[in-house]
Amino acid sequence: MLEMRYIRENSDKVKEFLKNRKSDFDLDALLKYDEVRRNLLQEVEMLKKERNESSSLIGKYKKEGKDTAELLSRMQEVSAKIKELDQKLAENDEKQLLLNYTIPNKLSPDTPIGNDEDDNVEIRKWGTPREFDFEIKSHDELGVNLGILDFERGAKLGGSRFTVYKNAAARLERALIAFMIDVHTQEEDFEEIFTPQLVKKEMMIGTGQLPKFAEDAYKIEGEEMYLIPTAEVTLTNLHNGEILDEEELPKHYCGYTACFRKEAGSGGRDLKGLIRQHQFNKVEMVKIVKPETSYDELESMVNSAEKILQKLNLPYRVISLCSGDIGFSAAKTYDLEVWVPSQNKYREISSCSNTEDFQARRAMIKYRDKETKKSYFVHTLNGSGLAVGRTLLAIMENYQQADGSIVIPEVLVPYMGGMTVIK
């Protein structure tokens, strides 16, 4: 959420970044609500001033034995009018807040300007895609042939975009989760957290999933509760409504959860395989930091995600998302894309974003400066470290052998109980 004063005083800048984001947000409507609010407040303050003055005058009249009937009548009118205006103000504020919840974040100055994913900027590549001397199979074909992925029974249980993992695939998924968390917590300074995967509506609002993306969320019927689309929701909202001491920052959290997404806008894309599921596992990184360090923290978060891919020896590239492709809450985003041989292209496996104070304002997360004792909004960052199912499919395809078997990456062998090959 953006500060209303910033929007009011920088309307031209806001219109510019909305245009760059390809957003259809109605800024004029929001500014109109703000104008109405300020006019109502002014009118209420004038009436309250009149009421206070009349109250003092009534006391004076009573001491002097003068008739107060006219003043009392006027005070009743004023009080009734104040009540009426307060109701109008509350209704206006509610509409203004709901609309403000749907305005996207402003952009970082170094976010590339562009229309869509074709205008994203490649920052670097790591690793060289393997050259195969046999016909490449896709991960879904490999999984069915090996008897470790069952798409038919997944569809029977949950419908399209659900998959049953069996035997070595189930173990590999579990191994990847443990491996990722071990790297983040033992080789880096992330604190492991395991959170609920069902949350209150307020938590979804806090990180920007609601109300803008309600159609993508799984809501519990009859309750204001939602299945989380990412652990970003829970890890960030651990401090919802809190004022942290400066000495507590930075906070670096990571955790594994299942993630649930309707994929309402994906149409017929990626119906086959594990690329786009309604339920998938992810290890998430979240940072809560002071504003002046947030962009250094973003670079560090990207490096943390890269470390996982490097240890797995999976070729990837890092891209900076352009203004027309960046997410709603993000000021700047880097995507990591892993090489998928069967598609002959890179596919997203991690997205690392700095939301600056956009989420902090919605979730009311602040820190108290140790010298001034004043409180300020923190900056929050989030990133996948990594999406587990997509990592599994990348391993299956990049490590496949001519006979249809799959070699286990060396770093995962201990997590697989010594298994070196799936066959």
NORNORUR-V546857 format. One record per helix or strand. SS is the DSSP state (a for helix, b for strand). FROM is the first residue (numbers start at 1). TO is the last residue. Records with the same first field share a line. If there is no record, write none. Layout:
# NORNORUR-V546857
SS = FROM-TO / FROM-TO
This chain:
# NORNORUR-V546857
a = 4-9 / 11-20 / 27-64 / 69-100 / 117-119 / 139-146 / 151-158 / 167-187 / 201-206 / 214-216 / 232-239 / 246-248 / 291-311 / 341-343 / 358-363 / 388-398 / 410-412 / 414-416
b = 121-126 / 149-150 / 164-165 / 191-192 / 198-200 / 218-219 / 225-227 / 243-245 / 251-260 / 279-289 / 316-320 / 332-340 / 345-354 / 366-368 / 375-377 / 379-387 / 400-400 / 406-407 / 421-422
